[in-house]
Amino acid sequence: MVAKDVIRIIQDNKNLGMKDRLKTNLSQVLPFIEGNVIEIGAGFGDNTIGFCEVANNHNRHVLVIDPFESDWENMPESYRYPYEIFKKTMHPYEGLYSLCKKSSLDEEVKIDMENLLPIAFAYVDGLQSEEAVLSDLRLMEKYDVKLIGIDDKNRGGVKEAIEIFLEESKYNLIETQENNREAYLWIK
């Protein structure tokens, strides 16, 4: 699969609802890209379910990176998702994902990522400060993640981090509708 095919898939699905769009994009791209799936920031597990279903259909694995309560002091109140709700949501999907209950800023996260190489797709939906998003994007670049999805692309810190990352990295932005919440970056 070449970049133009990935771009076409992402753009063709731009009118779907967000959850359907994420799952459909992953299901159509994953057969052509070697590697596993990473999700930074799982919340209640709503997107994680789709990632696990698609990854399982392609004999891939999902790594979820989220500190849950252990990092609440560094999170705005609206970003605090209790682990027990995620655990209950994901119970039917046990074995299809691994959970790293650490902040993506923690150096130990790299060990879990290295055990999952190669990585085809990463979805960045953690803290939305410029510093945190930029750190997550640089981490994905370090491991040559082929396709990166980023939630809340138009929020201040996220938008600025994407702009900085595109200037300094080997990734291109895949244009989608302005009202889509997520952005996609494809490795050059």
C-alpha positions in Angstrom: 0.0 0.0 0.0 1.3 3.4 -0.9 0.6 6.8 0.7 -2.0 7.7 -1.9 -4.1 4.6 -1.0 -4.0 5.4 2.7 -4.9 9.0 1.9 -7.8 7.9 -0.3 -9.1 5.5 2.4 -9.0 8.3 5.1 -10.6 10.8 2.8 -13.3 8.4 1.6 -14.5 7.8 5.1 -14.6 11.4 6.2 -18.4 11.6 6.3 -18.9 8.7 8.7 -19.6 9.3 12.4 -16.4 9.4 14.5 -16.5 5.9 16.1 -17.4 4.4 12.8 -14.8 6.5 11.0 -12.0 5.4 13.3 -12.9 1.7 13.1 -13.5 1.8 9.4 -10.3 3.6 8.7 -8.3 1.1 10.8 -10.0 -1.9 9.3 -9.3 -0.7 5.7 -5.7 0.3 6.3 -4.5 -2.4 8.7 -4.4 -5.2 6.2 -1.8 -3.3 4.2 0.4 -2.1 7.0 2.5 -4.4 9.1 2.2 -3.9 12.9 0.1 -3.5 16.0 -2.1 -0.8 17.4 -1.5 1.7 20.2 -4.0 3.9 22.0 -2.9 6.7 24.2 -5.7 7.8 26.4 -8.5 5.2 26.7 -11.2 7.0 28.6 -14.0 4.5 29.2 -12.8 2.2 26.4 -15.3 3.2 23.7 -12.7 3.5 21.0 -10.6 0.7 22.4 -13.5 -1.8 21.6 -13.3 -0.9 17.9 -9.5 -1.1 17.9 -9.6 -4.5 19.6 -12.2 -5.9 17.2 -10.3 -4.7 14.1 -6.9 -5.8 15.4 -8.2 -9.2 16.4 -9.6 -9.7 12.9 -6.0 -9.1 11.5 -4.1 -11.1 14.2 -2.8 -7.9 15.7 -2.6 -6.6 19.3 -3.6 -3.4 21.0 -1.5 -1.6 23.6 -3.5 0.9 25.7 -1.5 3.5 27.5 -3.5 5.4 30.2 -2.5 6.1 33.8 -6.2 6.4 34.9 -6.4 7.5 38.6 -2.6 7.3 39.2 -2.1 10.6 37.3 -5.2 12.5 38.1 -3.3 15.3 39.8 -1.9 16.2 36.4 -5.2 16.1 34.5 -8.0 18.5 34.2 -11.1 17.2 35.9 -12.9 16.5 32.6 -10.1 14.1 31.6 -10.4 11.8 34.6 -11.7 8.4 33.7 -12.0 5.8 36.4 -10.2 2.6 35.6 -13.1 0.4 37.0 -15.4 1.7 34.2 -12.8 1.0 31.5 -12.2 -2.5 33.0 -15.9 -3.3 33.0 -16.3 -2.0 29.4 -13.3 -4.0 28.2 -14.1 -7.2 30.1 -15.4 -9.1 27.0 -12.2 -8.1 25.1 -9.6 -9.4 27.7 -6.7 -10.9 25.9 -7.0 -8.7 22.9 -5.2 -5.8 24.4 -2.5 -5.0 26.9 -2.7 -2.2 29.4 0.1 0.0 30.4 -1.2 2.0 33.4 1.3 4.8 33.1 1.4 8.2 31.6 2.7 8.3 28.0 5.3 10.7 29.4 6.8 7.9 31.6 10.0 6.4 30.2 8.8 2.9 31.1 6.1 3.1 28.4 8.9 2.7 25.8 9.5 -0.9 27.1 5.9 -1.9 26.4 6.0 -0.2 23.0 9.3 -2.0 22.0 7.6 -5.3 22.9 4.9 -4.5 20.4 7.0 -3.5 17.4 6.3 -2.9 14.6 3.4 -0.5 15.1 1.0 0.2 12.3 -1.4 2.7 13.9 -1.4 4.9 17.0 -4.3 6.9 18.3 -3.3 9.9 20.4 -6.1 10.9 22.7 -4.3 11.7 26.0 -3.6 15.0 27.7 -4.2 17.8 25.2 -1.5 20.3 26.2 0.9 21.2 23.4 3.7 19.6 25.4 1.9 16.3 26.0 0.7 15.9 22.5 4.0 16.8 21.0 5.7 14.3 23.3 3.3 11.6 22.2 3.8 12.4 18.5 7.6 12.3 18.9 7.3 9.0 20.7 5.3 7.6 17.8 7.9 8.9 15.3 10.7 7.3 17.3 9.1 3.9 16.6 8.2 4.6 13.0 4.4 4.3 13.5 3.0 4.4 9.9 -0.3 6.1 10.6 -1.2 8.3 13.6 -4.7 9.5 14.5 -5.0 12.4 16.8 -8.2 13.3 18.6 -9.4 16.9 19.1 -7.3 18.3 16.3 -8.7 21.8 16.6 -8.2 22.3 20.4 -5.5 24.8 21.2 -2.6 22.7 22.5 -3.4 19.8 20.1 -3.5 22.1 17.0 -0.3 23.8 17.9 1.5 20.5 18.6 0.4 19.1 15.2 1.7 22.2 13.4 5.1 22.0 15.2 5.4 18.2 14.6 4.6 18.5 10.9 7.4 21.1 10.5 10.0 18.9 12.3 9.0 15.4 11.4 8.8 12.9 8.5 5.0 12.9 8.6 2.4 14.5 6.3 -1.1 15.6 7.3 -4.0 13.8 5.5 -6.6 16.4 4.8 -10.1 15.6 6.0 -13.2 17.7 6.7 -12.6 20.6 9.1 -15.4 19.4 11.3 -13.9 16.0 11.8 -12.5 15.8 15.4 -9.4 13.8 14.5 -6.5 14.4 12.3 -4.4 11.7 10.6 -0.6 11.8 9.9 1.1 9.4 7.4 4.8 8.8 7.5 6.6 10.1 4.4 
